[in-house]
Amino acid sequence: MKKDTQCVHSGTLKDKTTRGVNTPIFTSSSFQYLDEPENIYPRYFNTPNQKAIIAKLCALENAEDGLIFSSGMAAISTVLFAFLNSGDHVVMQKDIYGGTHHFATAEFDRFGIQYTFTSNKTEDIADAIQQNTKIIYIETPSNPLLLITDIEAVAQIAKSKNILSVIDNTFATPINQNPLDLGIDIVAHSGTKSLGGHSDICCGAVVASKHHIETIRAAACNFGGSLNALTCYFLERSLKTLAIRVEKQSKNAYRIAQRLQNHARIQKVYYPGLESHPGYEIAKRQMNAFGAMLAFELDPQAIDAEQFQKKLKLITPAVSLGGVETIICSPMLTSHAKISAEECIELGINDRQLRLSVGIEDADDLIADIEQALAN
Ligand SMILES: *Cc1c(COP(=O)(O)O)cnc(C)c1O
């Protein structure tokens, strides 16, 4: 089946009692155990609502198995702690989600886990590998400047050295990018973003081979970051429109990026779909479309970033991303607020940059809103 069909149908557990077409919400946290070898329990990540979503995500990501979590960070932290031991080393791309960056700097030291932050360039990632490197962790397109990492090249390096490769695929979604097909071992998602898509749930997911999921599940049962049945239902409902939403968002983002690129008051546009973007060729190879996320830098002489955001009428200054509504934020004040000023400079992040999460509205309306806010 193609992705649009998988979004609607894969994993659906049709209601046998009423012949309803949707997966019912199974609220039980206690299940009779005598007839089944598997003991069902929400924190064992094996309830019917959890399994329905996993089946859909596995279809979309070409994965054997997966786990659904109560947040993206629950998914990411569980994956990392499932495999890392004291004395191990991790190579991490430095321009990853601010929360993941902070997780590493705040938690790894006290468990004796070493880490090196690198650029997103394949050579730099390869150079950072040590004798004790256990995991290479990447994210592409990255936050907030949409840098592109060569997934296949990184996966090959990891395989050749017997190192696990992990990717955060939140920005691209399973519609635009399937890292397992490119040789990556483990894919993590923040479901709070595009998978949920309506800015009203918090969840996360991991997909991989059965073998890797077994290891992650063992840790996950101890850490306990499982998702409740009601939120599972919301997520399953959202996933039915994932393909159609992401397609429209990607088209809108492309149009906005093209328009802003030629605007006199915009100094720079960061969007992997623009030929001027340094990652364009790689993005074209590994992505089906270039995604809903873009960033741009205001001309400092023209307009102040805060003033610009206040003048917007349709687009809301808000955190998070991937929803049906277009929102804007200053990375320096939001996702990267916990990252030092020096590191922000090193990452190329400044206070004139704004990140746009493009929704499913009409692109002309969005462009008109941005243009009126840029005008005097
Ligand atoms: C939001 C986000 C996360 C964390 O997800 P939560 O659901 O907020 O825990 C991880 N990675 C990326 C790329 C994100 O955007």
Ligand as a Chemical Component Dictionary entry (heavy atoms), coordinates in Angstrom:
data_LIG
# 
_chem_comp.id                   LIG 
_chem_comp.type                 NON-POLYMER 
_chem_comp.pdbx_formal_charge   0 
_chem_comp.three_letter_code    LIG 
# 
loop_
_chem_comp_atom.comp_id 
_chem_comp_atom.atom_id 
_chem_comp_atom.alt_atom_id 
_chem_comp_atom.type_symbol 
_chem_comp_atom.charge 
_chem_comp_atom.model_Cartn_x 
_chem_comp_atom.model_Cartn_y 
_chem_comp_atom.model_Cartn_z 
_chem_comp_atom.pdbx_ordinal 
LIG C1 C1 C 0 9.626  18.666 20.170 1  
LIG C2 C2 C 0 10.763 17.864 19.713 2  
LIG C3 C3 C 0 11.297 16.846 20.512 3  
LIG C4 C4 C 0 10.783 16.557 21.908 4  
LIG O1 O1 O 0 9.460  16.125 21.885 5  
LIG P1 P1 P 0 8.451  16.310 23.134 6  
LIG O2 O2 O 0 7.220  15.650 22.642 7  
LIG O3 O3 O 0 8.309  17.778 23.370 8  
LIG O4 O4 O 0 9.076  15.636 24.295 9  
LIG C5 C5 C 0 12.347 16.107 20.005 10 
LIG N1 N1 N 0 12.856 16.356 18.785 11 
LIG C6 C6 C 0 12.372 17.327 17.994 12 
LIG C7 C7 C 0 12.984 17.549 16.652 13 
LIG C8 C8 C 0 11.316 18.118 18.434 14 
LIG O5 O5 O 0 10.867 19.089 17.636 15 
# 
loop_
_chem_comp_bond.comp_id 
_chem_comp_bond.atom_id_1 
_chem_comp_bond.atom_id_2 
_chem_comp_bond.value_order 
_chem_comp_bond.pdbx_ordinal 
LIG C1 C2 SING 1  
LIG C2 C3 SING 2  
LIG C2 C8 DOUB 3  
LIG C3 C4 SING 4  
LIG C3 C5 DOUB 5  
LIG C4 O1 SING 6  
LIG O1 P1 SING 7  
LIG P1 O2 DOUB 8  
LIG P1 O3 SING 9  
LIG P1 O4 SING 10 
LIG C5 N1 SING 11 
LIG N1 C6 DOUB 12 
LIG C6 C7 SING 13 
LIG C6 C8 SING 14 
LIG C8 O5 SING 15 
# 
